[in-house]
């Protein structure tokens, strides 16, 4: 990867050490990310319209970044002597865009069979597989998403299985290994799927599940095993003392037994260390999955796709569950038939509602801001006015909440990571373009500077579009 004038090669001692395990009850991460923020200089973005992600809009305001973090936001900030000052008059500044549902790297471009690494269709429950082990950092889609302001994204397995495996949260930085992209200390996700997909895949093989009742029986059987595994390997507060022997036996609490990667992941979800993300379209199935979570004691972070989320928006808000949705995808299969364009707006208007615009698409991730714009327009036609300062949370603060990283990113607040996008105007415009993108305060993309438009090694020598990223 051409690393922004080889900036990564000069990464300095300012960088954070390798991340500790985000899931303490699961033991240490076997592949901790050597993620190191790129070196950055102090930057003052001056005189912009700022959407903080907290519900505030600040006109003619400044954003000061220093040492990889937001130092101050507000009008009339003083520029440090060593700061680079950017005149952002007429520009809009927002937190970096976060995509909670992406398959970049596991279904990379070119979309050929050799690159199909997102679905391990060998069993209805493959909680033992981890999406990060399929991620190809050379996927050109990462650079295209960066040009659209995407700074963080969760890479998930596909939806062929009842339980597809672990997802991983990545920083959208140029890298040659997935470890160098892993968001330090971010929780893993667990991808589950209900409805048509798993029953279609396995029913056609003459193996369970072939019905929706078979789906639910499969989840319950898996979590029954996981609950037993968790009990045998100690309570959550005891598990940090656990150590596995070389042959995989439990050396921690004397209960013995081989380490089981599938059950370890499911047990981590029950223990609250792994965040559960569920592909689910229909309102009745959303309710069924919430009941399942209560039966086994795990918390659902988000339902994904949920074209009928508007029918149960009140329960989602009551349970503190986010809904990661499309603006207007519907009708491409029976369970997606009853979608409406006001879906996200109706989820969002609930007290404590957590609406998210997601992509599930290597193309859609390049215009998530425009997908949010479509939601604003549909809501307005229904008599619901949604201001930009509220809508930006669908792309920033709310996905950060679902991923368990809201304490570090998703909003422009002092002390948080300097993940920032400078837009040429309102991001909620069909003409909106990301002009500059900062990750950890480093300018990783600049539409007007070809040297800051990363190109993966795979694309070197290929015929590519003109410089400037997505147009």
HUZI-V945640 format. One record per backbone hydrogen bond with DSSP energy under -1.0 kcal/mol. CO is the residue of the C=O (numbers start at 0). NH is the residue of the N-H. If there is no record, write none. Layout:
BEGIN
co=CO nh=NH
co=CO nh=NH
END
This chain:
BEGIN
co=1 nh=3
co=2 nh=6
co=3 nh=6
co=6 nh=9
co=7 nh=10
co=11 nh=14
co=22 nh=25
co=23 nh=26
co=41 nh=83
co=42 nh=64
co=43 nh=85
co=44 nh=62
co=45 nh=87
co=47 nh=60
co=48 nh=92
co=49 nh=57
co=51 nh=411
co=55 nh=51
co=57 nh=49
co=60 nh=47
co=61 nh=73
co=62 nh=44
co=63 nh=70
co=63 nh=71
co=64 nh=42
co=65 nh=68
co=67 nh=417
co=68 nh=65
co=69 nh=414
co=71 nh=63
co=73 nh=61
co=79 nh=82
co=83 nh=43
co=85 nh=45
co=87 nh=90
co=90 nh=48
co=91 nh=422
co=92 nh=50
co=93 nh=420
co=96 nh=150
co=96 nh=151
co=98 nh=153
co=100 nh=359
co=101 nh=155
co=102 nh=105
co=102 nh=106
co=104 nh=135
co=105 nh=116
co=109 nh=111
co=111 nh=114
co=112 nh=115
co=114 nh=116
co=117 nh=157
co=118 nh=120
co=119 nh=121
co=123 nh=161
co=123 nh=162
co=125 nh=128
co=128 nh=165
co=129 nh=132
co=130 nh=133
co=135 nh=138
co=138 nh=141
co=139 nh=143
co=140 nh=144
co=141 nh=145
co=142 nh=146
co=144 nh=147
co=144 nh=149
co=145 nh=148
co=148 nh=96
co=150 nh=171
co=151 nh=98
co=152 nh=169
co=153 nh=101
co=154 nh=167
co=161 nh=192
co=162 nh=125
co=164 nh=190
co=165 nh=130
co=166 nh=188
co=167 nh=154
co=168 nh=182
co=169 nh=152
co=170 nh=172
co=177 nh=180
co=180 nh=170
co=182 nh=185
co=187 nh=274
co=188 nh=166
co=189 nh=276
co=190 nh=163
co=191 nh=278
co=195 nh=199
co=196 nh=200
co=197 nh=201
co=198 nh=202
co=199 nh=203
co=201 nh=206
co=202 nh=205
co=210 nh=214
co=211 nh=215
co=212 nh=216
co=213 nh=217
co=214 nh=218
co=215 nh=219
co=216 nh=220
co=217 nh=221
co=218 nh=222
co=219 nh=223
co=220 nh=224
co=221 nh=225
co=222 nh=226
co=223 nh=227
co=224 nh=228
co=225 nh=229
co=226 nh=230
co=227 nh=231
co=228 nh=232
co=234 nh=237
co=234 nh=238
co=237 nh=240
co=238 nh=241
co=242 nh=250
co=244 nh=247
co=247 nh=258
co=248 nh=244
co=256 nh=249
co=259 nh=263
co=260 nh=264
co=261 nh=265
co=262 nh=266
co=263 nh=267
co=264 nh=268
co=265 nh=269
co=266 nh=270
co=267 nh=272
co=267 nh=273
co=274 nh=189
co=275 nh=300
co=275 nh=301
co=276 nh=191
co=277 nh=303
co=278 nh=193
co=279 nh=305
co=280 nh=307
co=281 nh=285
co=282 nh=286
co=283 nh=287
co=284 nh=288
co=285 nh=289
co=286 nh=290
co=287 nh=291
co=288 nh=292
co=289 nh=293
co=290 nh=294
co=291 nh=295
co=292 nh=296
co=292 nh=297
co=300 nh=321
co=301 nh=277
co=302 nh=323
co=303 nh=279
co=303 nh=305
co=305 nh=308
co=307 nh=310
co=308 nh=311
co=311 nh=315
co=312 nh=316
co=313 nh=317
co=314 nh=318
co=315 nh=320
co=321 nh=302
co=322 nh=355
co=323 nh=304
co=324 nh=357
co=332 nh=335
co=333 nh=336
co=335 nh=330
co=339 nh=342
co=341 nh=345
co=342 nh=346
co=343 nh=347
co=344 nh=348
co=349 nh=352
co=353 nh=322
co=355 nh=324
co=360 nh=364
co=362 nh=365
co=363 nh=366
co=366 nh=370
co=367 nh=371
co=368 nh=372
co=369 nh=373
co=370 nh=374
co=371 nh=375
co=372 nh=376
co=373 nh=377
co=374 nh=378
co=375 nh=379
co=376 nh=380
co=377 nh=381
co=378 nh=383
co=379 nh=382
co=386 nh=389
co=386 nh=390
co=387 nh=391
co=389 nh=392
co=390 nh=393
co=391 nh=394
co=392 nh=397
co=393 nh=356
co=394 nh=97
co=395 nh=399
co=396 nh=400
co=397 nh=401
co=398 nh=402
co=399 nh=404
co=404 nh=407
co=404 nh=408
co=407 nh=416
co=410 nh=412
co=412 nh=415
co=415 nh=69
co=416 nh=418
co=417 nh=440
co=418 nh=95
co=419 nh=437
co=420 nh=93
co=421 nh=434
co=421 nh=435
co=422 nh=91
co=428 nh=431
co=432 nh=423
co=434 nh=446
co=435 nh=421
co=436 nh=443
co=436 nh=444
co=437 nh=419
co=438 nh=441
co=441 nh=438
co=441 nh=443
co=444 nh=436
co=445 nh=448
co=448 nh=451
co=449 nh=452
co=451 nh=445
co=454 nh=1
co=455 nh=458
co=456 nh=459
co=458 nh=461
END
